[in-house]
Amino acid sequence: MLVCIAIPQYRLVPEAAHAAWEDFLDELDAMSPLVDDRGPGLVYLDMRGIAGDPAGWMAHASELAQHLPDPRIGCASNAFVAFAASGVAGGRVCPAGDEARFVAPLPLSLLEIDPKTIERLRLLGVAKLGDLAKLPYGPFVRRFGIESARWHEHARGIDRTPFRPRARGVAIEASIFGEGRIEDETQVFFALRALLARLCDDLERSGKRCGALQLEIELEDAGRAQIDVPLATPTADERGIFDVLRATLEGRTFQAAIVGLRLQAARLEEGGERLTLFAEDDVDAQAVGLALARLEASLGEPARRARIVPAHPLEERFGYDRFSAPARAHGAKAEAPAFSALSAQAVPQLRLLHVREIQVSVRAGQPAAIGTPARNVLECIGPWRIEEGWFGAQVARDEYDVLLEDGGLYRIFRQGERWYVRGAYD
């Protein structure tokens, strides 16, 4: 059986109720270890194996929710019917096997259908869930779309929505506030080392590893700074975390003395450190992460890696993402490079050049010689039409790849009556 607790006011304004709702969810752990949070204002509890009966469970839920505005509680074998039971005056319990009869007299608004669709259904003589349940399934779904299949099942007291238990949050943090002021970099690192020791002890006691840190710094002039410190791999190793934290902070300056520090572990994962029996060529992700932190602290901006983006113009085919340490699934073995007859051949890579105009001789519509002095074209591929801009401002060019007699391989293009070099293949 499921117990549904609905708070209509929270569902209307979920942002205003978020903090209070999270506290309420923590209180519900006293009723059941399985809590399905559907957002502020709606939650389901799986009561299988919990001592008591539906009436007792609802009384307990009512006691826990008494500080919330207008709590509505119902109990049934599935989520939709339990929600429907919570909307009945005073809350109800729907006995197992009686779902279809229980929801039959209830209004269509329980299905959360838009008003226009409800009006269409009323024109067909459908005003209650029981009326909807009597409609033939196939023709109804064909007329109102695939979403109406769920409406039809709910009208018959059926709900196939999977129950998704809420993960219990664990906050692991350490802080120092109101214990003096820090003006020297050495003092900052000493205080952070003390906080980190406490934080790592808490991680080990709870069997967790953290994948990132959040450092909050409070200044004497009431200013605040928040710094996110990503870790290459989830860990609870104090020495490794401190090295990354120190590398991230080196070179940073603050406008006033530091009077408070808070260090919080983020992206928590279960289990201890991941170790492999045979390291072979495994990448030391923590060492890579430390090098990245030092590089970013030196540059003052994140390190990035290039990626290919589907696009017609060459200059738009490259994007950049933040570089992160390589990750490998636990126990996975590095794949050896595959060799074949083709892999022995060099694959040319196009290097974009500064666009400049060149002299090109044309024969039969194809480039025949390029440059001054002229070099003959041995092979030519193209053209590829590239169009940019919109309507009156549209610009078109034709691109070619040409192999010259001296072995040079170039990308050139024609725009109007002029020719330009775009790149060279290395």
C-alpha positions, 0 to 999 in steps of 0.5 A: 500500500502507498500513503499519499501526502499532498499539500496543494499550496506547495504545489502551486508555489514550489519555490517558496516551500522548497526548504520546508519540504526538504525538512518534511521529507527527512521527518518521513523517514520515521514512517518508511525507508521508501519515500518517493518525492514528486516535488514540493507538495506531493510525496508517496510512502511505500508501507510494505512491511511496515507494522500497522494498518492504513488507518494508523499510517494515515494518522501518523502521517497527519501528525507529522504533517500537522505543521504544513498548510492544509495537508491531504492524506490518502492510502491505496494500492497505487499512486494515482488512486492514493492521490485521488483518495487524498483529495476526498474530504477528510482523506480515504483508504481505498481497499485493494481490488476496489480501485475502479469503483473508488475513482469512478465518481471523481472529476476529470480534473484529477487527471491534470488534463488541460481545460480545452480537452476536458470541455471536448470530453464533456461534449461527448458526455464524459464528466466523471472518471467512470464515464471515461473508463467506459469509452473503448480504449483503441478509438479513444487513444487514436482520437486524443493521442498517446497521452490519453492512454494514461488517462484511460488507465487512471480512470480504470484505477490503474497506475503503472508509474514506477516508484522511485525512492528518494536518495537520502542526503548526507551533508559532510562539511567543516567550518571555522567562523568567528575564531579570528582573522587570517591575512597570510597565505600560510595561515589559510592553508593551515586552517584548510588543512585542519578543516580537511582533516575533519571532513575526511574523517567524516567521509571515512566514517560514513563510507563515502568518497567525494568528487568535488569540494565547495569552499566558501570564504567569508571576508572581514568586509562582509564579502563572500567568495565561493570556489568549486574545486573538482576532483579527478576521481571521487576520493577520501584521501586527505593528502591528494585532496589538499594538493588539489585545493592548494593548487586551486587557491595559489595566486588568488588574492582577496580584498579583505582579511578572511574571517570564516571558512566553510569546506563542504564535500560534494558529489558523494559516492559510496565505497572506499578508494578504487584500487587496481591489482595491476596498474599497467598503463593506468592514468594517475587521475589525481596527478592529472587533476593536480596538474590541471588545477595548477595550470588553471591557477596560473592561466586564470581560466579553465583548461579546455580541449577541442572537439569537432562540431558538425558544420559546413564552414571550416572555421565553425567545425571546432568547439572547446570543452573544459578539460578533465582527467580521463576516467575509466570504469573500475576494472576496465583494461586499457585497450591496445591501439589497433593496427592495420594496413591503413593505420600505417598510412599518415592521415593528413590533418587540415591546419587553417591558415590566415586567409589570403588571395592567390593567383589561380589558373583555371582549365575546364572549370577546375584549378590547373595552376596555383601561385606565383611562380605557378605550381601545377595542380596534379589532383583536385577534389571539389567544389563544395558550395558553402553559403553563409548569411541570410537573403540579401546578405548571403555570401557563397564560395566554392572550396577545393582540395588541391595536390600540387606538383611539389607535394603540397596539399591545400584547401582553396576557395573561390568567391566571386572572381577571386581565389583564396587559400584557406588551409594546408594539410600537414 
